[in-house]
Amino acid sequence: MAASRIAVDAMGGDQAPEAVVGGAVQALQQAEAGTLAVLLSGPEALLTDLIADHPNAPTEALDIVDAPEVIGMGEAPSTAVKQKPNSSIHRGLAAHHDGHADAFVSAGNTGAIMGASMFILQRVPGVERPSIAGFFPTLRGASVVLDIGSNVDCKPAHLLQFARMGTVYAREVLDNEDPSIGLLNIGEEPGKGNEQVKAAYDLLDAAEALNFAGNVEGSDLLFYAADIIICDGFVGNALLKFGESMTTVLTDMCHQEMERQSLGAEERALVSGVFGEVRKGFDPEAEGGAPLIGVNGNVLVGHGRSSPDAIAQLIHSARRLASRNVPDALEAAFRSSS
């Protein structure tokens, strides 16, 4: 069996490139020999020096794609994508496009990843707006949320497309043959919401080959309202950031309450241990990245603060995504729905 080849943006993320190189080495060490290869995209001289800091790195499975330019986390995506064609994002995506890698991962500038992916990989035929999917923890496992910020202004037809893309992703990657779809709204009744959501409800309700379960409210989400939650990127990103904040805020609240109750060290350790397991579901590093669905390739976006552990998990998730051939399944689904 040929090794999975993953192109990695070595310059993407708050702790790049050191954390990215460390995570790539870690992923290779965790994988069975001969099953994984990593292409690090970034300035060659810099990456060569950083790899040398890992004497036990399996260098036979680690290559460098020289990319002298870097797109910073705070740069305007539209400008950076046009003005930095030799960036680590561009070169990594080009390696994927040209068949040198089976997938591309980055914890860098999300807008630039999206823009460069659409330019280099192109959209799957029929897809108007590729979407980044997130995962929201619930009492019964994670719900897939589309969109989480890549499309802040959406038409009702775009929300319908998000539902189709989420359905294909759930079938191909999550092994869920008939995923339920909920439309995030301010009430369960069909007539609730703004004009965008009401029109989207009608489209989803009439669509074939979709398991539409109706509107779901924010209060339903943590109880597992549906397998797939549909919303525009403005709402989805607010939801995502709220969930991420819970890992910090609830931890602080928990410590404040333990202090107020004057709990002893043993009791504090017990409470902290239980809460620590619960908060993992809200930790963006634990998910293995957010897939960009709708481009003609396999792209995963990691959190900007990704640690070496998170980068390693991102690479392993990319291997699984690449093995499922989502773009072809998407093209077939959109062709049959047109």
GUTI-716059 format. One line per 4 residues: number of its first residue (from 1); their letters; for each residue y, x, z of C-alpha. Coordinates in pm, 1 decimal. Layout:
// residues N
NUM	A	Y/X/Z  ...
END
This chain:
// residues 338
1	MAAS	0.0/0.0/0.0  342.0/137.5/-97.0  588.1/208.6/180.7  872.6/-34.0/239.9
5	RIAV	1199.4/131.6/139.8  1509.2/23.8/329.7  1861.5/134.6/236.9  2077.5/166.7/547.0
9	DAMG	2456.3/186.1/563.7  2488.4/489.9/790.4  2864.0/440.1/832.5  2857.7/74.2/937.7
13	GDQA	2918.1/-26.3/1297.4  3125.5/65.5/1600.0  2886.3/345.8/1696.7  2819.9/476.2/1344.6
17	PEAV	2701.8/711.4/1217.2  2528.8/853.4/1527.3  2373.9/523.1/1638.1  2263.4/438.1/1285.0
21	VGGA	2093.0/771.6/1226.5  1928.3/748.4/1568.3  1809.5/394.9/1494.7  1670.4/495.3/1156.0
25	VQAL	1475.4/781.0/1312.3  1351.4/546.8/1583.4  1232.1/289.2/1328.2  1041.7/555.1/1135.5
29	QQAE	877.3/683.0/1451.1  773.8/327.6/1546.3  624.0/251.7/1204.8  278.2/355.7/1099.2
33	AGTL	293.6/677.6/898.0  343.1/615.3/528.1  450.5/249.6/563.0  827.8/291.7/587.1
37	AVLL	1095.0/500.6/415.0  1468.9/494.8/493.0  1756.7/579.3/260.0  2068.5/657.7/462.5
41	SGPE	2388.6/589.3/270.4  2690.3/798.8/369.3  2855.3/1142.3/338.9  2564.8/1378.7/270.7
45	ALLT	2685.1/1679.9/470.2  2760.7/1468.8/777.9  2425.8/1288.6/768.3  2233.9/1613.4/713.8
49	DLIA	2386.5/1753.4/1033.5  2309.2/1438.7/1229.5  1947.7/1429.9/1114.1  1914.1/1791.2/1227.8
53	DHPN	1998.3/1668.2/1579.9  1662.7/1486.2/1576.4  1402.5/1764.6/1552.1  1114.9/1516.0/1571.1
57	APTE	1244.8/1296.7/1287.9  989.4/1227.7/1011.5  1214.5/1379.1/745.9  957.0/1326.4/470.3
61	ALDI	1038.6/952.2/495.6  1413.7/995.9/535.1  1645.4/1043.2/235.8  2021.9/1047.0/190.8
65	VDAP	2224.4/857.1/-67.4  2553.4/1045.8/-87.3  2848.0/808.9/-36.8  3176.0/989.9/30.6
69	EVIG	3384.8/679.2/104.2  3376.0/457.3/412.5  3494.8/97.7/453.6  3628.7/57.6/805.8
73	MGEA	3556.7/-241.1/1025.9  3919.8/-351.7/1016.0  3984.7/-311.0/643.9  4059.2/-611.6/424.3
77	PSTA	3727.7/-678.9/244.5  3874.8/-784.0/-90.8  4083.1/-467.4/-114.1  3817.3/-229.7/15.3
81	VKQK	3546.4/-359.9/-217.0  3768.1/-291.9/-519.0  3922.9/37.1/-409.0  3618.6/211.8/-258.6
85	PNSS	3336.9/192.3/-516.0  3172.2/501.5/-364.7  3150.6/359.5/-14.0  2833.5/366.7/192.1
89	IHRG	2807.0/-11.4/142.1  2838.3/12.4/-236.7  2597.7/303.1/-273.6  2338.5/147.1/-43.8
93	LAAH	2351.4/-183.0/-229.0  2332.0/0.9/-562.4  2014.2/174.3/-445.4  1868.3/-168.3/-369.3
97	HDGH	1986.0/-311.2/-701.8  1838.7/-20.1/-897.7  1498.5/-58.5/-735.1  1515.6/247.3/-509.7
101	ADAF	1511.2/28.1/-199.4  1352.1/-306.6/-116.2  1636.9/-419.2/108.8  1980.0/-317.3/235.6
105	VSAG	2105.3/-335.9/593.5  2445.5/-272.9/747.2  2625.1/-327.7/1076.6  2958.0/-270.0/903.0
109	NTGA	3242.4/-484.0/771.8  3082.9/-825.3/713.2  3333.7/-937.4/452.1  3287.7/-615.1/256.1
113	IMGA	2908.6/-648.5/271.2  2935.8/-1002.6/139.4  3181.8/-914.5/-135.5  2997.7/-602.9/-251.1
117	SMFI	2663.3/-786.2/-243.5  2796.9/-1059.6/-470.3  2942.8/-799.6/-707.0  2643.2/-564.8/-721.2
121	LQRV	2344.0/-791.1/-663.0  2501.0/-1110.1/-803.3  2428.7/-1461.6/-684.5  2097.3/-1636.9/-731.5
125	PGVE	2141.5/-1876.5/-1027.3  2267.7/-2211.7/-902.4  2411.3/-2077.7/-575.1  2788.2/-2119.2/-549.5
129	RPSI	2842.0/-1972.3/-202.2  2593.8/-1725.1/-50.1  2573.4/-1778.5/323.8  2510.3/-1562.7/628.0
133	AGFF	2265.2/-1735.6/859.6  2266.3/-1698.2/1236.4  2017.9/-1787.2/1508.3  2114.4/-2002.1/1807.1
137	PTLR	1885.3/-1995.6/2113.9  1751.8/-2323.7/2251.0  1491.4/-2445.6/2497.9  1233.8/-2447.4/2213.7
141	GASV	1321.7/-2129.4/2029.2  1604.8/-2047.0/1790.5  1767.7/-2282.8/1540.6  1895.2/-2134.3/1214.8
145	VLDI	2268.7/-2196.1/1166.7  2436.7/-2188.4/824.1  2714.2/-2085.9/782.1  2829.3/-1851.7/1060.5
149	GSNV	3149.7/-1723.0/907.6  3110.5/-1611.5/547.4  3255.7/-1937.0/407.0  3531.0/-2081.7/625.7
153	DCKP	3652.1/-2337.8/370.2  3368.9/-2546.3/227.7  3324.5/-2848.6/7.4  3054.7/-3105.4/91.7
157	AHLL	2844.5/-2971.9/-197.2  2846.3/-2628.4/-36.0  2702.2/-2772.4/285.0  2425.2/-2929.7/77.0
161	QFAR	2354.4/-2589.8/-76.3  2343.1/-2431.9/270.8  2075.2/-2685.6/361.3  1869.7/-2593.4/54.5
165	MGTV	1905.7/-2221.3/125.5  1815.4/-2266.9/491.5  1509.6/-2468.9/396.7  1384.3/-2198.5/160.5
169	YARE	1448.4/-1927.2/419.9  1261.6/-2121.7/688.7  964.2/-2174.9/458.5  941.7/-1821.8/323.4
173	VLDN	1035.4/-1615.2/629.1  977.6/-1837.0/934.3  659.4/-2002.0/799.6  802.0/-2349.2/860.8
177	EDPS	686.4/-2565.5/571.4  903.1/-2870.8/648.3  1208.2/-2762.8/850.1  1432.3/-3036.3/985.5
181	IGLL	1803.5/-3024.1/903.2  2086.2/-3137.2/1128.1  2450.9/-3168.5/1026.3  2679.6/-3053.0/1307.4
185	NIGE	2923.1/-3334.2/1383.8  3121.3/-3502.6/1660.7  2879.3/-3795.0/1679.7  2533.0/-3901.2/1570.2
189	EPGK	2642.0/-4206.0/1366.9  2666.4/-4159.8/986.0  3033.0/-4265.1/977.2  3148.0/-3999.0/1225.2
193	GNEQ	3343.4/-3683.1/1145.7  3608.8/-3571.4/902.2  3599.5/-3644.8/529.3  3414.6/-3321.8/451.6
197	VKAA	3130.6/-3392.4/693.4  3102.2/-3761.6/605.6  3069.2/-3675.4/236.0  2817.0/-3401.8/318.4
201	YDLL	2613.0/-3654.8/517.2  2582.9/-3878.8/210.9  2476.1/-3584.3/-8.0  2216.4/-3465.6/241.7
205	DAAE	2082.7/-3815.0/300.9  2031.5/-3868.3/-72.4  1889.7/-3523.0/-147.4  1525.0/-3486.5/-239.2
209	ALNF	1295.9/-3220.2/-90.9  1508.9/-3190.1/223.8  1402.4/-3308.4/569.3  1743.0/-3436.8/678.3
213	AGNV	1743.8/-3551.7/1041.3  2104.9/-3672.9/1047.2  2406.0/-3569.7/1251.5  2370.0/-3358.3/1563.1
217	EGSD	2631.4/-3303.3/1833.0  2724.6/-2983.5/2008.2  2562.3/-3111.7/2326.3  2229.8/-3133.6/2140.2
221	LLFY	2212.9/-2773.5/2018.1  2064.5/-2603.0/2322.5  1793.8/-2870.8/2338.0  1677.5/-2780.8/1983.4
225	AADI	1842.4/-3052.3/1776.6  1686.2/-2935.8/1448.3  1524.5/-2635.5/1283.5  1836.3/-2580.3/1070.4
229	IICD	2193.7/-2660.8/1170.3  2449.0/-2700.1/889.0  2824.4/-2648.0/928.8  3108.3/-2469.5/755.0
233	GFVG	3177.2/-2106.5/839.9  3484.0/-2186.6/1050.0  3285.6/-2402.0/1290.1  2977.0/-2180.4/1267.9
237	NALL	3165.8/-1864.7/1357.3  3331.1/-2033.4/1654.9  2985.3/-2145.3/1767.6  2845.8/-1795.6/1718.2
241	KFGE	3125.2/-1625.2/1914.2  3093.2/-1878.9/2194.1  2722.5/-1805.1/2221.1  2781.2/-1429.9/2221.6
245	SMTT	3039.6/-1462.4/2499.0  2782.1/-1626.3/2723.0  2596.7/-1296.2/2771.0  2902.8/-1149.8/2941.4
249	VLTD	3067.7/-1450.5/3102.8  2754.2/-1602.4/3256.4  2653.8/-1261.9/3389.9  2990.2/-1229.0/3561.8
253	MCHQ	2970.4/-1585.7/3693.3  2623.5/-1517.4/3827.0  2739.7/-1204.2/4010.8  3041.8/-1388.1/4152.1
257	EMER	2818.9/-1662.3/4290.2  2571.5/-1413.7/4439.6  2864.7/-1240.9/4606.8  2996.4/-1572.2/4739.3
261	QSLG	2654.9/-1656.6/4884.8  2617.7/-1304.8/5028.4  2273.2/-1257.5/4874.6  2080.5/-948.0/4973.1
265	AEER	1975.9/-673.1/4735.5  1623.5/-812.4/4686.3  1749.1/-1163.1/4610.0  2012.9/-1026.0/4371.7
269	ALVS	1751.7/-825.8/4185.7  1532.1/-1135.3/4148.5  1816.1/-1353.2/4019.0  1941.8/-1081.0/3787.8
273	GVFG	1592.9/-1029.8/3645.7  1549.0/-1397.6/3564.3  1896.9/-1429.2/3416.9  1852.9/-1109.8/3220.3
277	EVRK	1556.4/-1259.3/3036.6  1748.7/-1580.7/2962.4  2052.3/-1398.0/2824.5  1840.1/-1207.3/2571.5
281	GFDP	1840.2/-1517.0/2353.8  2217.1/-1491.0/2317.8  2217.5/-1117.8/2250.5  2299.7/-1054.8/1881.9
285	EAEG	2117.8/-721.1/1895.6  1788.3/-893.1/1976.3  1776.2/-1103.9/1659.4  1721.2/-824.1/1409.3
289	GAPL	2024.1/-908.5/1199.3  2161.9/-1204.8/1008.2  2032.4/-1258.0/652.7  2275.3/-1301.8/364.9
293	IGVN	2107.6/-1582.6/172.5  2193.3/-1661.8/-187.3  2236.8/-1316.0/-339.4  1975.2/-1169.4/-570.4
297	GNVL	1840.0/-925.7/-316.9  1748.1/-873.9/46.7  2050.2/-808.1/268.7  2069.5/-811.7/648.3
301	VGHG	2391.7/-786.6/847.4  2382.3/-636.6/1195.3  2630.3/-679.9/1478.0  2921.2/-436.9/1479.0
305	RSSP	2830.0/-296.6/1818.2  2468.7/-229.5/1720.3  2293.4/37.4/1925.9  2013.5/262.1/1795.6
309	DAIA	1762.4/5.4/1925.0  1940.4/-270.6/1732.8  1948.9/-63.1/1413.6  1576.8/2.6/1442.2
313	QLIH	1513.2/-369.7/1486.7  1737.6/-440.3/1187.3  1526.3/-210.4/970.1  1200.3/-369.9/1083.4
317	SARR	1343.1/-717.1/1012.1  1444.8/-601.4/665.1  1084.3/-500.9/594.8  968.0/-853.6/675.7
321	LASR	1245.8/-1012.8/471.3  1170.3/-793.8/169.7  803.8/-890.6/179.0  880.8/-1263.0/139.0
325	NVPD	1070.6/-1263.4/-194.2  1333.5/-1516.8/-88.6  1556.8/-1479.8/-400.9  1280.4/-1596.6/-637.9
329	ALEA	1197.4/-1889.0/-410.3  1566.7/-1980.3/-396.5  1600.6/-1970.0/-773.8  1300.0/-2197.8/-813.4
333	AFRS	1434.5/-2443.3/-552.6  1778.5/-2462.9/-712.5  1631.4/-2498.5/-1059.7  1420.3/-2795.7/-949.6
337	SS	1716.1/-2962.7/-775.5  1954.7/-2938.1/-1071.5
END
